[in-house]
């Protein structure tokens, strides 16, 4: 198993634990995991790849729903 694969699987497990325990808000956990995928030593995603999804209509609609429900 390569380092990148183990790193991503480890982050997946940590993310699932944080999502299930609800110690941090879901959006904060998601952003932390995204940043951990960009930072060294792994650098699995480039910044342009990591933030490419934030420009889609679906994400903008979800952000608007978060704002309205808050």
C-alpha positions as CSV (number, residue, x, y, z in Angstrom):
1,X,0.0,0.0,0.0
2,X,1.4,3.3,-1.0
3,X,1.8,6.3,1.4
4,X,-0.8,8.3,-0.5
5,X,-3.4,5.5,-0.2
6,X,-2.8,5.0,3.5
7,X,-2.9,8.8,4.1
8,X,-6.3,9.1,2.3
9,X,-7.7,6.1,4.1
10,X,-6.5,7.5,7.4
11,X,-8.2,10.8,6.7
12,X,-11.4,9.0,5.7
13,X,-11.5,7.2,9.0
14,X,-10.7,10.4,11.0
15,X,-13.4,12.2,9.0
16,X,-16.0,9.5,9.7
17,X,-15.2,9.6,13.4
18,X,-15.5,13.4,13.5
19,X,-18.7,13.3,11.5
20,X,-20.3,10.7,13.7
21,X,-19.2,12.3,17.1
22,X,-20.4,15.7,16.0
23,X,-17.6,17.4,18.0
24,X,-17.0,19.9,15.2
25,X,-19.5,21.3,12.7
26,X,-19.7,19.2,9.5
27,X,-18.5,22.1,7.3
28,X,-15.4,22.7,9.5
29,X,-14.5,19.0,9.4
30,X,-14.8,19.0,5.6
31,X,-12.6,22.0,5.2
32,X,-10.0,20.6,7.5
33,X,-9.9,17.4,5.6
34,X,-9.6,19.3,2.3
35,X,-6.7,21.3,3.7
36,X,-5.0,18.2,4.9
37,X,-5.2,16.7,1.4
38,X,-3.4,19.8,0.0
39,X,-0.6,20.2,2.6
40,X,2.7,18.4,2.6
41,X,3.9,15.7,3.1
42,X,1.1,14.2,1.0
43,X,0.1,17.1,-1.4
44,X,-2.4,14.8,-3.0
45,X,-4.5,17.7,-4.4
46,X,-3.3,21.0,-5.9
47,X,-5.1,24.1,-4.7
48,X,-6.9,24.5,-8.0
49,X,-8.2,20.9,-7.8
50,X,-9.2,21.2,-4.2
51,X,-11.3,24.4,-4.7
52,X,-12.6,23.6,-8.2
53,X,-15.9,22.3,-6.8
54,X,-16.8,25.4,-4.9
55,X,-17.8,27.1,-8.2
56,X,-20.5,24.7,-9.1
57,X,-24.2,25.6,-8.8
58,X,-24.9,22.8,-6.5
59,X,-22.4,23.9,-3.9
60,X,-23.5,27.5,-4.1
61,X,-27.1,26.3,-3.5
62,X,-26.0,24.2,-0.5
63,X,-24.1,27.2,1.0
64,X,-27.2,29.3,0.5
65,X,-29.3,26.7,2.3
66,X,-26.8,26.6,5.2
67,X,-27.1,30.4,5.5
68,X,-30.9,30.4,5.4
69,X,-31.2,27.6,8.0
70,X,-28.7,29.3,10.3
